[in-house]
Amino acid sequence: MVKQTDGGAGNDESAEQSLRMVSAAPIEGEPVSDEELRPQDLEGFIGQPRLKAQLDLFLKAARKRDVAPDHILLAGPPGLGKTTLAMIVAHELEVPIRITSGPAVQHAGDLASILSSLEAGEVLFIDEIHRLPRAAEELLYIAMEDFRVDVMVGKGPGASSIPLTLPRFTVIGATTREGMLPSPLRARFGFTAHLDFYPPQELERLVARSSKVLGIDVTGAACTQLSRRSRGTPRIANRLLRRVRDWAVVHDLSQVGPEDVKEALALYQIDSEGLDRLDLAVLDAIVRSFEGGPVGLNNLAAMVGEEAETVETVCEPYLVREGFLVRTPKGRVATAKAWEHLGLKPREDVTKLF
Ligand code: ADP
């Protein structure tokens, strides 16, 4: 049973980013909960084998001891399965889950009322836990450690606080910025997991599973093409798959092959490496306008007509991770791989630039 305590999790990213097909954050209007494609149990959760084995042991032990497990922290970039795992934990423990997020809790009182209504064993999922207001964070420390919350009664000078004992419950916190969590809060989690980007083989399995759920026949080679364009991120893989399904429906295809994936996604300007229009504009500007760099972030952003923050937080992490771009103290430099991807011969001294 899922109880949502607010209108949905907020996200750190700008409106501009959420318009991008290859954004790891949910796009507005997209089914955020995405129930249909969410695996229900650990067995259905693709990839992340070590994390799955750890969590399996952790949950089995709690079930055998018949106690609510320690609090769990899930850290990692958006779209990698943190919410999904929280739901799986509740499902495996056969307990209800309450969902909220740091930005949805505006006052400590909001959190106090959620905490004081939790049932024994319930899972409280707090997305973007690093964005909780300070006063709510302090209230949460006590609730997590002592299973107690101080409820304020009355107003003004006559106000007093009454300690309320809570049943044992499990907090699952999710964060994309683990470094922003204060250490007292971090210390209250008995189990911390870091989710990593998925290797292509795992994304292929994920696309194959999702296409079965969506009822489309996608060949193995088409799954490979899709997974290569998904930037290591399940949410992107599922989103691209839905667009490929549109293509299959409109073209009356009984089976989707690799050429269909290429053509369907080319419509959205997503290329063979998962780079979109903005990523390519950034690389193109560095290579053609700045001879490969180094170029400062602000100059680069002005050149592609974007906010510096968008270039820095949206494009660069993937371009750096995939070896297209290097950040140096003097600015951004395009690698030989970037030149070649644009169909150009790298300048001779390209490696001396970084
Ligand atoms: P996060 O909370 O980290 O932003 P979600 O849990 O909402 O990410 O996952 C985004 C989408 O990707 C969901 O539709 C989910 O079903 C799917 N997904 C994520 N990880 C996996 C996985 N390991 N196996 C299968 N589907 C996954």
Residues whose N, C-alpha, C, O or C-beta is under 5 A from the ligand:
A	BS01	ADP	D34 L37 R38 P39 G44 F45 I46 P77 P78 G79 L80 G81 K82 T83 T84 L85 P234 R235
